Amino acid sequence: MSTPSFVADFDSATGLVRSLGSALRREPYLRLGRSRLMAGAVHATRTLPERTRSAIFSRAGAGEAIAPDALPAVEPEAFCRWVTDQYDRGGAPAVAIGSSNGAVTHLCAAMGIPWLPQTFLVPVRRRANPDDCIGDVRLADAACEALLAAHPELAIHQMHDPNQDRLMVRHIAYFRMKMRALTRAYRQFLLRTLAPGGTILVVDTDLHWPVTRRGPRHVYQQGAVGGLTPEEYVVGSPRVDRFLSEQRAGIHEWHFPPVTEWVTEAEWGYESALTADIRAFATQHGYRIAHLRLDSPDSMGPVVADLYRDWYATTGPPSARLLVETFICTEPGWALATRTVPLWLTFATEPALDGFSHYLSENPAFNEIAITLFAHGVRSAGYAAADRWLEAARQHGMQVTLADVDPQKWPSDFATLARYADALHELAPRGGYPEPLSVADAAVEVTRLGSTRGVEWVTE
């Protein structure tokens, strides 16, 4: 089943579902799920000037957007059917559901279980100055009201990030849909996929962000997770001032609508209203419930990396290769089939680079590192340049490879999006897959490794 026309291919939910589905089917995951023809076109952009590459990237994103008045036609069931179609095995001991998180998809791949996202992105067409943070607040008020009236199970988190998403927001507005109840497609999938007495693993990222309330189930979010803090979007900072000066924006800080409250973050946070429906469903059908609670999207990365390292060591020689992934440039099947330890990070930003360096200082046994860098197209405030990732690894005496990234062209080296998985496969051939990690063992290991890292596994 193709992605529904209203859903963005470049979103965390779609990208991570595709890569996990490939891993569970034990198939190579190539080109972010794109066709070979599309991959060839993206790869060809490497020969173009940066300004032309950026314009193509921006307009390609706009090509996935729908008109504002088409929002009422968004159908959560269609998205959920597409998600469940990515998985084809039954009798799973568990199914995860909730927050997007690349490290969690690696944990699911290790256990051999699917993950169902709570959130999906609907890009809406518009054309605007990226620093106009108020112009699109009322972009689709009537359409949002109609959509929410038809779907009481939905909440809308409209978000605007003029920093990291700068190229995209020239042409699209981001509307993230959060499901507050299980859809029919998800219920049917759980019934046919979960083994009797199996576990529903709720992935709950406790991340909140400043918003302006637009309605009972509709908020407008100021900025997004990346290289800046929430406060810097709202009140500015020297980094924001410097970035806006580099962009010749003519302003020193952004002017968003007044903040009314902090709520669940649009892309990575978990909307807890879903839990009550999951609990009622599990009780009705005799399933167990466990909660994987994270205090931030990046807190899970080192926990899963250590879990893989220790897991591999119980079945053979310790792994000496580390795969560092950013955003949706992931390949969990390759990590499993090459006995590579995965360390997932949200984006290639200063905080993520600090976390990477800290992890290397605690784990000096790796001698080979491969890094994927998602190309978002702009030298945004708080981003970490490609050569700094190389330098961080070399400072620890490790051999490092950027997975088909041209450091001189990144972060507008969009060819890497089509080539990073091929580069990984060329780096090391796939071997056999290990036997899946049991859910019980995964719970023990996450509990042991996550206790000091803001991660906990709680079984009801």
C-alpha positions, 0 to 999 in steps of 0.5 A: 500500500502506498503512503496516503496522499496527505502523509509526508514521506520525510516524517519521523513516523513514516521513515521509522516505520519503513525501516523497521518493517524492512528489518522485520522482513529481513530485507535491506532498507534502501533510499528511505523507501523511495524508488530507484528512479527517485533515488537517482534524481536525488543523487544527481543534485550533488553536482548542482550549486547549493542554492539550486539544491536547496530550492529543489529540496524545498519544492520537493517537500512542497510537492507532498503538501495538501491544500488547506481546505483538504484537511477535513478529508484527512483519514487517520484510518488510511494512515494506520492501514498503511502502517500495519501493511508494513508488517507481515508476521503474526504471533508477536510477543509484543507490539509497541505503540506511541512516540516516534523514536529511532532507538526504540525501533532498534529495540523493536527490531531486536525483539522482532516486534512491530511499532505503531506510531501515535503521531503523523505529519500532514504538510499543508501547502502555503507560501510564506517568509519563514520568519513570519511566525504569525502569518499561518496561525489562522491558515486552516482554522475552519478546516481544522475544526471540521477535521476535529469534529469528524474525528474526536480521536484526533488532536492537532499540533500545528508547528512552525520551526523557522530554524531547522525546517527553514527551507520547508516552511517557505512552502508548507505548514506542519500539522501533526496529528496525534491519535487519542484513541486506537483506530479500527486498523490498529485494533484489528492489527493487534488482534491478529498480530499479538500472541495470546497474553502478549504485551502492548508496550506503550512508548511514552516520551515525556517531552513538553513544549510552549504552545498557543491554544487554538481550540480544545484539541488544537495548539500552535507550537513555537519551534521544534526539537533541534539545536535550540531550546524552547525558550530561545524560540520564544524570547531569543538569544545570541545564537538566534540573533547570529543565525537571523543575521546570517540569513539576512532576515532583518530581525533579531528574534522571532515573534510568535503568538503569546504562549498560553501553556506547555503541552506534549511536543508535536513530533516526539512527545506522547499524548497520554490520552491514548493510554486509557483506550489501550488499557481498556482494549488490553483488559478486554482481550487479555493482553499485558501492558508495559510502559517504556518511559523516556524523559527526552527523545535522545535518552533512549539512544545510549540505552539501546546501544549498550543493550545491543553491545551486551546482547551481542557479547552473549552470543559471540565476540563483542562488536567493535563497530558503532553505527551512529544514526540521525533522524530517519537515516536509519537501517536497523536490519543492517545493524542486526545482520552485521552485529553493529551497535546502533546509537540513534540521535534525533538530529545532527545538532550540538547537543547530539554531538555532545552526547555522541562524544560522551558515549565514546568516552564511556565506550572506548572499545569501538574501533570503527564508526559509521555515521549517517547525517540527515540533510535538512538543508540549512546551517541552522542555529545549533547544528554541528558541521559534518567535519566535527563528527569526524573530529569527535570520533578521531579524537578517540582514536577510532576509524570513522566513515560518513555514510556517503556524506560530502562534508563540504556540501552537508547539510545541503548534501541531499544525495546522502538521503538516497545513498546512505543505506547503500554506503552502509551495505558496501561498508560491511556485508550482511550476515545472519540475524541473531535470534530475537531478544525476548521481551522479558530480557529486554525489560530487564536490560532496559531497566538496568541500563536506563535507571540513570539515563531517564529511561524506565520500563514499567509493567502493569 
